[in-house]
Amino acid sequence: MRLSVTVKATKPSSLVTWIRYSSAASSPIVSLNPSGRLQQTLAGSVEVKGKSLHSGKFSTVKLIPEIAGAGRYFEFRSRFIPASIEFAQESPLCTTLLKDELKIRTVEHLLSALEAKGVDNCRIQIESKSSDDREVEVPIFDGSAKEWVDAIEGVGLKVAQNHVGESVEKMVAHVNKPVYVCKNDSFVTAFPALETRITCGIDFPQVPAIGCQWFSWRPLHESSFAMDIAPSRTFCVYEEVERMREAGLIKGGSLDNAIVCSAEHGWMNPPLRFENEACRHKILDLIGDLSLVARGGNGGLPVAHIIAFKAGHALHTDLARHLTID
């Protein structure tokens, strides 16, 4: 689905000024409201293995059903790390969870698929090949969330029950007034809305094949994410690859797990899955990062119109902190 969005890629000064004024109101930014749906979990367990993007190491992930109210959490070295914004750590080019000196890196694609497909409660067992590792990275696969969606759809979903056998209604955050985070000319905002919608813009003037793109998406039906967002792959600029490798990143990166664009020669591994695949992938990342708002099996992605421009994981998770209800 491609929509026409009349938003200019300019500095957000007037937008930010208006949001600052609107945010001064006394009403709470976010309220937790019934969704009309029951919390869900996987109908069975599923295990996948793969190579990671930044460390280049292999890891094994097993998705296991959980009871209602448990939420989503990782299990690593027999320790539990909730997929919650309290444990999110700023890290370059990915989202990392940190607890008890254990790190889970590059969680965004997996969490995006779990959030969008309605897997509200899930134990995520993850292991690396070395028993000495204090950190582990989620496999990158082809750079998209497609393999995670396929795994979830392959095993199916069921209504989750709590420890006494009762189903639990899923609650979802509703944004009641505008909220924003920004850095220079990059920003993410959330506006009150009757439904969830994400509008994303990117701008790479130095790379003509990417340029300035906008894409707006909303979950029209159960297959919307699987069709419109999940297949979009992570991307990078070819001229920046060496600098990233010198920084200890993308050790496992290749033309098989990312789309690479050269400022001079354009896309190096076509064809693209969508004309605006790079922009769609930013929405994939944003869903995964905002899933960290979820607690106790409730929804993470809020009912709001979320608009992002030139944003990355740091701004995404900063917005998530503003949307979290204590």
N, C-alpha and C positions, 0 to 999 in steps of 0.2 A: 504494500500500500504506500503510495507516494502522495503527499499532500503539499499543496502550495502554501507557504508560510510567509506572510508579509512582515518579516522582521529584518532590519538592516544590521549588518555586522559593523556596528559603530561602538564607540565607548559608551558604557551604560550610565552616564552621569545623571541624566534626567530620570531614568528608571530608578536608580539607586536613591535619588533624592525623594521621589514619590514613595518608595517603599519605606524609607526611614520615617517619613511623616505618618504613613499608615500604620506602621508597627508600634507607634506610640500609644495606640488604643489600649484600654484596660483588659479586654477580653483575652483569654488564654490563646496562645498561638495554635495549640493542637489539642483536640479532644479525642478520646477513644470511644468509638461508637460500634454498635452491633453491625455485622456485615450481612446478616441473614443466611450465612453459611456455617456449616460445622467444620471444626478443625479436622485436617486430614493428615495421613501419613502414607508411607509406601505400603503396598500390599505384600511385599516380600523384599528380601535383600538382593543387592546387586553389587558386583565387584568389578572394578576396572583398573588397568595399569597403564602407565605411560611416562614419557619423558617430560621433565619440567623445562620451562622457558629460561629462567634466569640462572639457576644452578646447573642445569644440564643433567641433573641426576634423575633416576627413575624412582617412582613412588607407586604405592598401591592404595587405592581408596575403596572402601566398602561402605555402601549406604544401607542403613539398617532401620527398620520401622521403630517408632517410639510412641509412647503413650501421649494422650492429649495433655497439654500443659508443659511438656518437657521442652518444647521448642527445638531449635537446630543447634547442635554443638559438635565439636570435633573431639575425637579421642586419639591422643598421641602419647606414646610411652606410658600408657595406663593412667594418664591425666586427662581431665576434661577441660576444654576451652570453649566457652559459649560463643556462638556466631553473633556477637553482640558488640555494639559500638563502644562499650566500655573497654574492650580489649583491642580495639583497632589502633595500630601504630602507623605513623606516617613512614612510608618507604618509597623509594623511587620506582615508578612505572608499575606498581602493583599495590594491592591492599594486603596487609599483614596483620594477623592476630597474635598477641603476645600475652602469655600468662605463666607464672611460675618459671620464668626464664626459658620457656618453650615457645617456638615460633612456628606458625603456619602461614606460609607465603602464597600469594597469588590465589586468593580464595574467591575472587569476584565472579568468574565465569560459572563456577559450580553453584555459588549462592544465588546468582541471577536465575539460573535454571530452576532451582528449588523454589525460590520465591514466585516466579512467574507461573510455574506449573502447579502451585498450590500444595507443595510438600511442607506443611507447617511444622511438623515434628519429625526429626530425623537425627539419628546418631551417625556421625561421619567418622569411621575409623580410617586413619591414615598412617602409613608406615613407609619408611625409607629402607634402602638395602642395608645401610650401616646402623648397627645398634648403638653407636656412639653419638649419632647426630642429635643436636639439641634443636634443630630446626628442620622442617620438611616443607616441600613445595607441592602444590596440587598440579597434576599433569596438565599440559597445555593442549594436547591433541593437535587439531588443525588450526588452533588459534581462535576458535569460536566456541559456542556452547552447544553445538549440535550433538556431540557425542553424549553429553550429560542429558539432554532432552531425550535422546533415543533410549538411554538406559532407564530413565524414569518412565517413559511411555511403555517400555518393554515389560517392566514389572507391574505397572499400574498403581493406582491409589485406592485407599479405603478410608472410611470415616475412622478417626482416632478415638479411642476411649481412654478415660483416665483410670487410675488405680482401682476404682470401685466399679468399673464397667460402664461408666456414663459418658455420653458424648458431650462435647463442650462447644458452645458457639464461638466462632472466630470473631474477634474484635479488630477493627481497622482504625488507624489514625486519620482524622479529618483535619485539614489545615483551615483554621478560622480567620486568619489574617496573614497578609504577605510577610514572608521571611526571606532573608537573602544572606549569602556570603559572597565575598569578592576578593580578588587580588589583582591589582592593576586593571586591565581591561577584561579579565576573566571573571565570570560570575556564575552562580547557580541560585535560582529563586524558586519559591513555591508559593503559588497563589491559590486562594480558595476556589473550589470548583465543585461541580456536581458529580464529576467522574474523574478517574485517573487519566491523565494525559502527560506525555513527556515530549518536549520540543528541544531539539539539540542543534547547536551550531558549532562548526569548526572553521578555522581560517588558517591556511598555509599559503600566504602570498608568494613565498619563495619556491613553492612546488606547484606549478601550474596544473598538473594533472589532478591534484586534490583541490586546491583553491579554497574558496568559501562555499560551504555546503550547509543547508538546513534540512532537517527532517522532523516531522511530527508524527507521533504514534500513540495509539491508545488500544487497550486490549478489548477488541470488539467481540471476540469469541475465544474459546479454549485453545484454538490453534494459532491465534494471532502471533504469539511470541515465537512459536516453533517455525512459523512461516516467514515472519517479517524481520525478526531480530536475531534469533539464535544462530542462524547460519553465517552471520557477519563475522569476519575474522579480524584479529588484532592487526595493526598496521604500523609501519615505521618508515622513516625517510632514510634512503640508502646512505646519504652523505653523513648521517649521524651514527651509523652502525659502529664504526671503529671507536668513536668516543664512548659509546655505551659499553662496548666490550672492555675497554681500558678501565671503566668504572666497576668492572666485575659483574656486569649485567648481560643478559641474553646469551649466556654460554651455550644454551640449548636451542637458540634461535636458528631457523633455516627458512628456505622458501616453501617448506612443507607445513610450517606452523605460523606463518604470518604473510600478509601481503606487503610487498616492499615497493616503494615509489622513489624514483630518482628525480631530482630537480631538473636534470637535463634530458633524461630519456623516458620519463614517465613510468608507468607500472612495469615492473620487471618480471612478474609472474602472473600474467593475465590467464584466463578471463576473470573479471570481478563477478561476484555473485549478484551484486546490485550495483547500479550506477553510483550510488552514494553509500557504498558498503562501509567506508571509513566512518561516516557520520552515524550510521546505524550501530556500529560497534560501540561507539561512545554511549549510546542508550543502553546497550547490553551491560557495559561496565557500571553505569549509573544505577541500574536496577539492582545489581549485585551489591553495590556499596550501600544503597538505601535499605536493603534487606536487613542490614545490621540494626535498624530501628526495632525490629521484631523482638518481642519477649513472650515467653510462656505459650508459644504456639499461635500467637496473634500475627496479623499481617505486618510486614515491614514497609512496603511501598504504600505511601499515603494516598488518600483521596485528595487530589490537588492537581493543578496544572504546574508542572515543574519545567522550568526553562533554564537551559545551561548553554553557556557560550565559552568556548576555549577552556573548558574546565577539565580537571584531572581528578585522580583519586583523593588528593588532599582536600580539595574543595568539596567533593562529593561527601566525604566522611565528616567534614566540618558541618555541612548542612544536616546530616543525619544526627549529629549531636544536638543541634537546635530543635530537631523534630522529636526528640526522645522525651517521653513523659515519665517523670520521676514517680 
